[in-house]
């Protein structure tokens, strides 16, 4: 297992969009969250995870899981800027939006862990398959390291789980950016073949 300082340095290298977060304390909480999430698994870098939305969905032909996080953050920030340029201030906190976008998949190391996948697949009757999806585990990680509740909410409700709650403004933007990311890559033929149209 990598030391926490090594994991933190790796996260900083993987996510240059951290520089978009002006609040130094929030920026370091994002780093801490990813380092903690990785430390609970076999992964020593965000790039070591399968570059897909879920463990069983088509992976990107080119790029890494870090590229996904970075892309969602850039899309989310661009969406917010474009909307506010067109209609005026909407009360979007850029720091919070960037942190939420970079942290929306905090639970993926746990869900994508080869050890967890093997254990869950061996006997789904025991704890289900997957036992805990990345949105739920992401909430645990976010709250454990003290990230704002809005970031935990986004981690937990950016995916299908969010259909059961009223999403915040920041979560809505991240949800749409994440959905657009995977949908556009699929339509562009940038995902491995999955037989879906």
RODREN-755920 format. One record per residue (C-alpha): residue number from 0; x negated, y, z negated. Coordinates in pm, 1 decimal, decimal comma. Layout:
N
<num: NUM&x: X&y: Y&z: Z>
...
//
This chain:
197
<num: 0&x: 0,0&y: 0,0&z: 0,0>
<num: 1&x: -130,7&y: 341,4&z: 92,7>
<num: 2&x: -196,3&y: 594,9&z: -181,3>
<num: 3&x: 62,6&y: 870,2&z: -214,2>
<num: 4&x: -186,1&y: 1141,0&z: -113,7>
<num: 5&x: -260,4&y: 951,3&z: 209,3>
<num: 6&x: 111,4&y: 913,9&z: 277,7>
<num: 7&x: 169,3&y: 1285,4&z: 218,0>
<num: 8&x: -111,4&y: 1380,6&z: 457,0>
<num: 9&x: 28,4&y: 1142,3&z: 715,7>
<num: 10&x: 374,8&y: 1298,1&z: 686,4>
<num: 11&x: 228,8&y: 1646,0&z: 733,2>
<num: 12&x: 47,9&y: 1527,3&z: 1047,3>
<num: 13&x: 359,3&y: 1349,2&z: 1179,4>
<num: 14&x: 596,0&y: 1643,3&z: 1132,5>
<num: 15&x: 442,4&y: 1974,3&z: 1246,8>
<num: 16&x: 795,0&y: 2123,3&z: 1237,5>
<num: 17&x: 744,6&y: 2144,5&z: 860,7>
<num: 18&x: 584,5&y: 2480,8&z: 940,9>
<num: 19&x: 933,3&y: 2606,1&z: 1037,9>
<num: 20&x: 1035,0&y: 2583,1&z: 669,0>
<num: 21&x: 933,2&y: 2916,1&z: 512,9>
<num: 22&x: 1009,9&y: 2801,6&z: 156,8>
<num: 23&x: 687,7&y: 2628,5&z: 47,4>
<num: 24&x: 859,1&y: 2436,0&z: -233,2>
<num: 25&x: 1125,5&y: 2297,3&z: 0,7>
<num: 26&x: 859,9&y: 2211,8&z: 259,6>
<num: 27&x: 666,8&y: 2010,2&z: -1,6>
<num: 28&x: 985,9&y: 1833,9&z: -115,9>
<num: 29&x: 1037,6&y: 1714,1&z: 242,7>
<num: 30&x: 680,3&y: 1579,9&z: 246,0>
<num: 31&x: 732,6&y: 1414,9&z: -92,7>
<num: 32&x: 1059,1&y: 1256,0&z: 19,2>
<num: 33&x: 901,8&y: 1092,8&z: 323,7>
<num: 34&x: 593,9&y: 982,3&z: 128,6>
<num: 35&x: 817,7&y: 825,3&z: -135,8>
<num: 36&x: 1039,6&y: 657,7&z: 125,1>
<num: 37&x: 737,2&y: 508,6&z: 300,2>
<num: 38&x: 577,7&y: 401,4&z: -30,5>
<num: 39&x: 871,3&y: 172,1&z: -104,3>
<num: 40&x: 806,0&y: -32,0&z: 213,6>
<num: 41&x: 530,6&y: -180,7&z: 425,1>
<num: 42&x: 514,8&y: 130,2&z: 645,0>
<num: 43&x: 228,2&y: 373,8&z: 602,5>
<num: 44&x: 344,9&y: 624,7&z: 864,6>
<num: 45&x: 675,5&y: 734,8&z: 1012,7>
<num: 46&x: 541,0&y: 630,5&z: 1354,1>
<num: 47&x: 509,8&y: 268,3&z: 1239,2>
<num: 48&x: 887,4&y: 220,2&z: 1234,5>
<num: 49&x: 1075,9&y: 103,9&z: 1540,9>
<num: 50&x: 1173,4&y: 408,2&z: 1747,9>
<num: 51&x: 1548,8&y: 344,9&z: 1748,8>
<num: 52&x: 1866,1&y: 467,4&z: 1583,9>
<num: 53&x: 1917,1&y: 140,3&z: 1398,3>
<num: 54&x: 1708,2&y: -176,9&z: 1367,4>
<num: 55&x: 1915,0&y: -355,8&z: 1632,7>
<num: 56&x: 1983,1&y: -72,5&z: 1878,3>
<num: 57&x: 1770,7&y: 1,5&z: 2187,1>
<num: 58&x: 1433,8&y: 158,6&z: 2114,6>
<num: 59&x: 1286,4&y: 454,1&z: 2295,7>
<num: 60&x: 1068,3&y: 356,0&z: 2591,3>
<num: 61&x: 827,3&y: 635,0&z: 2503,6>
<num: 62&x: 789,6&y: 806,5&z: 2168,3>
<num: 63&x: 805,6&y: 729,8&z: 1799,1>
<num: 64&x: 1043,0&y: 767,3&z: 1508,4>
<num: 65&x: 851,8&y: 1087,2&z: 1422,2>
<num: 66&x: 928,9&y: 1215,7&z: 1772,2>
<num: 67&x: 1296,3&y: 1151,0&z: 1701,5>
<num: 68&x: 1287,5&y: 1350,4&z: 1376,0>
<num: 69&x: 1097,9&y: 1631,4&z: 1544,2>
<num: 70&x: 1338,2&y: 1634,4&z: 1838,6>
<num: 71&x: 1646,3&y: 1647,7&z: 1616,5>
<num: 72&x: 1492,9&y: 1933,1&z: 1416,5>
<num: 73&x: 1414,0&y: 2130,8&z: 1731,9>
<num: 74&x: 1759,1&y: 2066,4&z: 1880,6>
<num: 75&x: 1932,4&y: 2164,5&z: 1554,9>
<num: 76&x: 1730,7&y: 2485,9&z: 1518,5>
<num: 77&x: 1791,2&y: 2574,2&z: 1884,0>
<num: 78&x: 2164,5&y: 2509,4&z: 1851,8>
<num: 79&x: 2185,5&y: 2736,4&z: 1547,7>
<num: 80&x: 1983,6&y: 3012,9&z: 1713,2>
<num: 81&x: 2184,6&y: 2995,5&z: 2035,9>
<num: 82&x: 2516,7&y: 3003,5&z: 1854,4>
<num: 83&x: 2417,1&y: 3297,0&z: 1635,8>
<num: 84&x: 2277,8&y: 3481,0&z: 1937,2>
<num: 85&x: 2613,3&y: 3444,3&z: 2107,6>
<num: 86&x: 2860,9&y: 3498,1&z: 1825,1>
<num: 87&x: 2662,5&y: 3663,4&z: 1547,5>
<num: 88&x: 2558,1&y: 3540,7&z: 1203,4>
<num: 89&x: 2718,9&y: 3214,1&z: 1092,6>
<num: 90&x: 2548,3&y: 3184,2&z: 755,8>
<num: 91&x: 2309,3&y: 2909,1&z: 867,8>
<num: 92&x: 2008,9&y: 2869,9&z: 637,1>
<num: 93&x: 1722,6&y: 2788,6&z: 879,0>
<num: 94&x: 1501,6&y: 2639,6&z: 606,8>
<num: 95&x: 1778,2&y: 2413,0&z: 484,6>
<num: 96&x: 1871,3&y: 2316,8&z: 841,7>
<num: 97&x: 1513,9&y: 2223,8&z: 929,3>
<num: 98&x: 1467,1&y: 2028,0&z: 605,3>
<num: 99&x: 1795,4&y: 1841,6&z: 658,6>
<num: 100&x: 1706,4&y: 1760,2&z: 1019,4>
<num: 101&x: 1362,1&y: 1629,9&z: 924,1>
<num: 102&x: 1514,4&y: 1428,2&z: 637,4>
<num: 103&x: 1830,1&y: 1293,8&z: 800,2>
<num: 104&x: 1667,8&y: 950,3&z: 846,3>
<num: 105&x: 1488,0&y: 928,0&z: 510,4>
<num: 106&x: 1642,6&y: 585,6&z: 450,9>
<num: 107&x: 1507,1&y: 427,6&z: 769,5>
<num: 108&x: 1187,5&y: 288,9&z: 614,0>
<num: 109&x: 1404,8&y: 83,1&z: 376,1>
<num: 110&x: 1653,1&y: -32,9&z: 640,4>
<num: 111&x: 1382,8&y: -95,6&z: 902,8>
<num: 112&x: 1147,1&y: -275,0&z: 661,4>
<num: 113&x: 1052,1&y: -613,1&z: 814,6>
<num: 114&x: 1065,6&y: -772,1&z: 467,2>
<num: 115&x: 1415,5&y: -637,2&z: 401,9>
<num: 116&x: 1534,3&y: -732,5&z: 751,1>
<num: 117&x: 1404,9&y: -1089,8&z: 708,7>
<num: 118&x: 1561,8&y: -1123,9&z: 363,0>
<num: 119&x: 1898,7&y: -987,0&z: 473,2>
<num: 120&x: 1909,3&y: -1194,6&z: 791,0>
<num: 121&x: 1814,6&y: -1512,7&z: 604,5>
<num: 122&x: 2146,0&y: -1514,2&z: 417,1>
<num: 123&x: 2380,3&y: -1219,0&z: 474,9>
<num: 124&x: 2632,6&y: -1378,7&z: 235,6>
<num: 125&x: 2413,3&y: -1276,8&z: -59,4>
<num: 126&x: 2385,8&y: -901,4&z: -9,6>
<num: 127&x: 2522,1&y: -831,9&z: 339,4>
<num: 128&x: 2351,4&y: -722,8&z: 656,4>
<num: 129&x: 2208,4&y: -475,9&z: 620,9>
<num: 130&x: 2242,2&y: -464,8&z: 247,2>
<num: 131&x: 2207,8&y: -85,9&z: 247,0>
<num: 132&x: 2209,2&y: 125,9&z: 562,6>
<num: 133&x: 1965,4&y: 413,0&z: 600,5>
<num: 134&x: 2219,4&y: 690,4&z: 533,3>
<num: 135&x: 2298,8&y: 556,8&z: 185,2>
<num: 136&x: 1936,2&y: 489,9&z: 98,4>
<num: 137&x: 1842,2&y: 832,9&z: 231,2>
<num: 138&x: 2070,6&y: 992,7&z: -28,4>
<num: 139&x: 1887,0&y: 799,3&z: -300,7>
<num: 140&x: 1547,9&y: 916,4&z: -172,6>
<num: 141&x: 1656,6&y: 1278,9&z: -133,8>
<num: 142&x: 1803,6&y: 1299,8&z: -482,6>
<num: 143&x: 1513,6&y: 1108,4&z: -639,4>
<num: 144&x: 1257,9&y: 1364,3&z: -521,1>
<num: 145&x: 1481,6&y: 1662,3&z: -602,2>
<num: 146&x: 1577,5&y: 1777,4&z: -253,5>
<num: 147&x: 1882,8&y: 2006,5&z: -240,9>
<num: 148&x: 2219,9&y: 1833,1&z: -241,8>
<num: 149&x: 2283,7&y: 1969,6&z: 108,9>
<num: 150&x: 1987,1&y: 1766,7&z: 238,5>
<num: 151&x: 2107,7&y: 1453,7&z: 56,0>
<num: 152&x: 2455,0&y: 1510,6&z: 203,4>
<num: 153&x: 2306,3&y: 1527,8&z: 553,0>
<num: 154&x: 2101,9&y: 1211,5&z: 500,9>
<num: 155&x: 2413,9&y: 1031,7&z: 382,2>
<num: 156&x: 2669,2&y: 1164,5&z: 627,8>
<num: 157&x: 2482,8&y: 1234,1&z: 954,4>
<num: 158&x: 2586,5&y: 897,4&z: 1096,3>
<num: 159&x: 2914,2&y: 703,0&z: 1108,2>
<num: 160&x: 2937,3&y: 720,2&z: 728,3>
<num: 161&x: 3005,6&y: 1091,0&z: 771,2>
<num: 162&x: 3342,1&y: 1019,1&z: 930,1>
<num: 163&x: 3474,1&y: 959,1&z: 577,9>
<num: 164&x: 3377,0&y: 1301,6&z: 438,2>
<num: 165&x: 3398,6&y: 1666,8&z: 537,2>
<num: 166&x: 3055,0&y: 1749,6&z: 671,5>
<num: 167&x: 2881,8&y: 2072,3&z: 568,0>
<num: 168&x: 2779,5&y: 2327,7&z: 831,4>
<num: 169&x: 2415,6&y: 2211,1&z: 821,5>
<num: 170&x: 2518,9&y: 1846,1&z: 836,2>
<num: 171&x: 2749,7&y: 1914,4&z: 1130,3>
<num: 172&x: 2463,1&y: 2068,1&z: 1327,5>
<num: 173&x: 2224,0&y: 1781,3&z: 1242,0>
<num: 174&x: 2491,7&y: 1520,4&z: 1317,7>
<num: 175&x: 2553,4&y: 1670,1&z: 1661,6>
<num: 176&x: 2179,3&y: 1709,9&z: 1731,4>
<num: 177&x: 2113,5&y: 1346,9&z: 1631,6>
<num: 178&x: 2404,4&y: 1219,5&z: 1840,6>
<num: 179&x: 2293,6&y: 1429,7&z: 2138,4>
<num: 180&x: 1936,4&y: 1302,4&z: 2106,3>
<num: 181&x: 2029,9&y: 933,3&z: 2136,5>
<num: 182&x: 2312,0&y: 989,5&z: 2389,2>
<num: 183&x: 2095,6&y: 1195,1&z: 2623,0>
<num: 184&x: 1807,7&y: 946,0&z: 2604,8>
<num: 185&x: 2049,1&y: 664,0&z: 2688,3>
<num: 186&x: 2197,3&y: 851,2&z: 2985,0>
<num: 187&x: 1847,4&y: 941,1&z: 3104,3>
<num: 188&x: 1742,5&y: 575,8&z: 3099,9>
<num: 189&x: 1480,8&y: 651,0&z: 2832,9>
<num: 190&x: 1591,7&y: 364,6&z: 2603,5>
<num: 191&x: 1510,5&y: -1,3&z: 2642,7>
<num: 192&x: 1774,8&y: -192,8&z: 2838,2>
<num: 193&x: 2073,7&y: -284,0&z: 2624,6>
<num: 194&x: 2337,6&y: -374,8&z: 2881,8>
<num: 195&x: 2562,6&y: -83,3&z: 2781,7>
<num: 196&x: 2694,3&y: 177,6&z: 3020,4>
//
